[in-house]
Amino acid sequence: MSFFDEFAQIRKDQAAWRAEARNNFVPGVDPVELKPGQKVTISPNLQTGDRSYTRDIHEVVAINAAHVQTRIPDFMKERPTRLVMLLVHEHHFYIADGFEADAPGTKDNTNG
């Protein structure tokens, strides 16, 4: 699949997601509504089932048509956080109100 075919498929998936969101319940927030600085949690990867990033509170750094870049705690390194690039068609995003105490950059980051 070429880059252009892949991009067209992403756009098609996004259009389908928005149409479904208008008519029925779709989990999460439409990624175009996310704003830098917002705290979110994410679903497991919808394509592979990978749950690697579901345990953390993500802080949105940047958004474009295909990606959401977030910052998460980095418990294994010397630096406090690391950047993660997530494809919008592979995850549902949920506002993490009430979970800010576990957000990147706070003092009490536990991964219990």
FENCOR-V979931 format. One line per field, one symbol per residue. ss: DSSP state (A for helix, B for strand, O for the rest). phi: phi as a letter, one per 30 degrees, with the letter a starting at -180 (. if undefined). psi: psi as a letter, one per 40 degrees, with the letter a starting at -180 (. if undefined). A space follows every 10 residues. Layout:
ss->???
phi->???
psi->???
//
This chain:
ss->OOAAAAAAAA AAAAAAAAAA AAAOOOOOBO AAAOOOOOBB BBOOOOOOOO OOOOOOOBBB BBBOOOBBBB BBBOOOOOOO BBBBBBBAAA OOBBBOOOOA AAOOOOOOOO OO
phi->.deddddddd dddddddddd ddcbdbdicd edddbejdcb cbdeedccid cecddcdccd cabbdcbbcb cbdcdccddd bbcbccdddc bccbdcejce dcdeiddccc ce
psi->hidddddddd dddddddddd dddihhiaih deeiiheihi iiiihedeeh edeeeihhhh dihadeihhi hiigeeidid iiihhhhdee iihhhfheed deiieidghi f.
//
